[in-house]
Amino acid sequence: MIRKEQLDLVTEWDKTFEKSDKVEHSKVTFVNRYGITLAADMYIPKNAKGKLPAIAVSGPFGAVKEQCSGLYAQTMAERGFVTIAFDPSFTGESGGNVRYMASPDINTEDFMAAVDFLSLDARVDADRIGIIGICGWGGMALNAASLDTRIKATVAATMYDMTRVNAKGYFDSEDSEEARYAKRAAMCAQRLEDLKADEYKLGGGVVDPLPEDAPFFVKDYYDYYKTDRGYHKRSLNSNGGWNVIGCESFINQPILQYTNEIRSAVLLIHGEKAHSCYFAKDAYANMIKDSKYADNKELMIIPEAVHIDLYDGGDKNYIPFDKLQSFFEENLK
């Protein structure tokens, strides 16, 4: 028997964005194949009739559904889709013990479990389901799309390949056997320290206070996670961060191995000035290389936008929701 964990879900509106009067909102839960119960916010267009196309949304890596994934989900519901924004395993209101761990496998499964949930909802057309992954969950979304044939359309917004950045460092600056060995050795040592202390040491979220000489991308994250713009008390990045060993397995497990076999439609959206733009450009190039299914793949670069501008739109409404709507309408016909 598949059993759900009992989750303590917040009932009041505690998002970083305003509640829409155009959609119905509720809290829902579902179980992934590892038995972890996931918590999600569900958004349904008011006065909706018949079975609707649906979209599951998650990300960024270290964020919660009350931040930008919820904004994406609510906005797409305003445009006619049944949507859910979910907290991945071990984070936010979702279950899983221990807390603040990440896994290329389990977190890809989280997307697939969301597709399971939507497929069985009476208000959803199970043949018209898409997903949106933001930041690190953009990479997870591409991985899910290469594995789950039920996913008919995928958007990866301001994506990270978390396996690449863990194995090679930012901008591939640590891409050497020596650097990876040092990381592995440090993780192995930390495992024993955690067991001795009987608790997992947190790696720290976005640095606070912000050093004057911080790199631009660190300032970028600070502007979202540590200010009223995007702070949330359950967000890992806004607070204590992942466990030090939380992303250990990412070093050895590339997630984008078979993206050039994705038959369904994929749209990658990235800011022109985002420090992370190379992830999307390379992912797109690899996705269409030697692929029989390149015609429905697209890379959209947003002029002037930085990484977090695609979290909440920034000061110029950079998130191209009209494009997202037309993309999903076309590919979830």
VENURRA-V895170 format. One record per backbone hydrogen bond with DSSP energy under -0.5 kcal/mol. CO is the residue of the C=O (numbers start at 1). NH is the residue of the N-H. E is the energy in kcal/mol with one decimal. If there is no record, write none. Layout:
BEGIN
co = <CO CO>
nh = <NH NH>
e = <E E>
END
This chain:
BEGIN
co = <1 5 7 12 22 24 26 28 30 32 36 36 37 38 39 40 40 41 42 43 44 45 52 53 54 55 56 57 58 59 60 60 62 62 64 66 67 67 68 69 70 71 72 73 74 75 76 77 82 83 84 85 88 90 91 95 100 103 104 105 106 107 108 109 110 111 112 113 114 115 116 118 121 123 124 125 128 129 129 130 131 132 133 134 134 135 135 135 136 137 138 139 140 141 142 143 144 144 147 148 150 150 152 153 154 155 155 156 157 160 160 161 162 163 164 165 168 169 170 172 174 176 177 178 179 180 181 182 183 184 185 186 187 188 189 190 191 192 193 194 194 199 201 209 211 215 215 216 217 218 219 220 221 221 222 224 224 227 227 232 234 235 236 236 237 239 240 242 243 245 246 247 248 249 250 256 258 259 265 266 267 267 268 269 270 271 274 276 276 277 278 279 280 281 282 283 284 285 288 293 294 296 298 298 299 300 300 301 302 302 305 305 306 306 307 308 308 309 313 313 319 320 321 322 323 324 325 326 327 328 330>
nh = <3 7 9 14 46 44 42 40 38 35 32 38 95 30 87 28 42 85 26 83 24 48 125 82 130 84 132 86 134 69 62 63 236 237 67 16 70 71 72 73 74 75 76 77 78 79 81 80 55 43 57 41 91 100 94 90 243 107 108 109 110 111 112 113 114 115 116 117 118 119 120 121 124 52 126 128 54 152 153 56 155 58 157 60 137 138 139 160 140 141 142 143 144 145 146 147 147 148 149 151 129 152 265 131 267 133 157 269 135 139 162 165 166 167 168 169 174 172 173 175 176 180 181 182 183 184 185 186 187 188 189 190 191 192 193 194 195 196 197 198 199 201 244 211 214 218 219 220 221 222 223 224 224 225 226 227 230 230 231 235 92 239 239 241 206 205 204 203 246 248 102 250 251 252 253 259 261 262 154 298 156 269 300 158 302 274 277 279 280 281 282 283 284 285 286 287 288 289 291 296 297 266 268 300 301 270 302 303 272 305 273 274 309 310 310 311 312 313 316 318 321 324 325 326 327 328 329 330 331 332 333>
e = <-0.6 -0.8 -1.0 -0.6 -2.3 -2.3 -3.4 -2.5 -3.8 -2.1 -2.4 -0.5 -3.6 -1.7 -2.4 -2.6 -0.5 -2.2 -1.9 -2.6 -3.4 -1.3 -2.7 -2.4 -2.7 -1.8 -2.7 -2.1 -2.2 -0.7 -0.7 -2.0 -0.5 -2.6 -2.2 -2.6 -0.6 -1.3 -2.5 -2.4 -3.0 -2.3 -2.5 -1.8 -2.0 -0.8 -1.6 -1.8 -2.3 -2.8 -2.7 -2.6 -1.6 -2.8 -1.7 -2.9 -2.1 -2.6 -1.0 -2.4 -1.7 -1.0 -1.6 -2.9 -1.7 -1.8 -2.1 -2.4 -2.5 -2.6 -1.4 -1.2 -1.8 -2.7 -0.9 -2.4 -2.5 -2.9 -0.6 -1.9 -2.3 -1.8 -2.6 -0.6 -2.1 -2.2 -0.8 -2.1 -1.3 -1.9 -2.0 -2.2 -2.7 -2.6 -1.6 -0.6 -1.0 -3.4 -0.7 -1.3 -0.5 -0.6 -1.3 -2.0 -2.7 -2.7 -0.6 -2.5 -2.7 -0.9 -0.8 -2.2 -1.6 -2.0 -2.9 -1.4 -3.4 -1.8 -1.9 -1.1 -1.9 -2.2 -2.4 -2.2 -1.9 -2.6 -2.8 -2.2 -2.3 -2.5 -2.2 -2.2 -2.0 -1.2 -1.8 -2.7 -1.9 -2.4 -2.2 -1.1 -1.7 -0.5 -3.1 -0.5 -1.6 -0.7 -1.9 -2.6 -2.0 -2.4 -2.3 -0.8 -0.9 -2.7 -1.8 -0.7 -1.2 -1.2 -2.6 -1.3 -0.5 -0.8 -0.9 -1.9 -2.4 -1.4 -2.2 -3.7 -1.9 -1.6 -2.1 -1.3 -1.3 -1.0 -0.8 -0.9 -1.9 -1.6 -2.0 -1.9 -2.3 -0.5 -3.5 -3.1 -3.1 -1.3 -1.6 -1.9 -0.7 -2.3 -2.3 -2.4 -2.7 -2.2 -2.5 -2.0 -1.9 -1.1 -1.6 -0.5 -1.7 -1.9 -3.0 -0.5 -0.5 -2.4 -0.5 -0.7 -2.9 -1.2 -2.3 -0.5 -0.9 -0.6 -1.3 -1.8 -1.2 -1.5 -1.0 -2.8 -2.1 -2.2 -2.7 -2.4 -2.6 -2.6 -2.7 -2.2 -2.0 -1.9 -0.5>
END
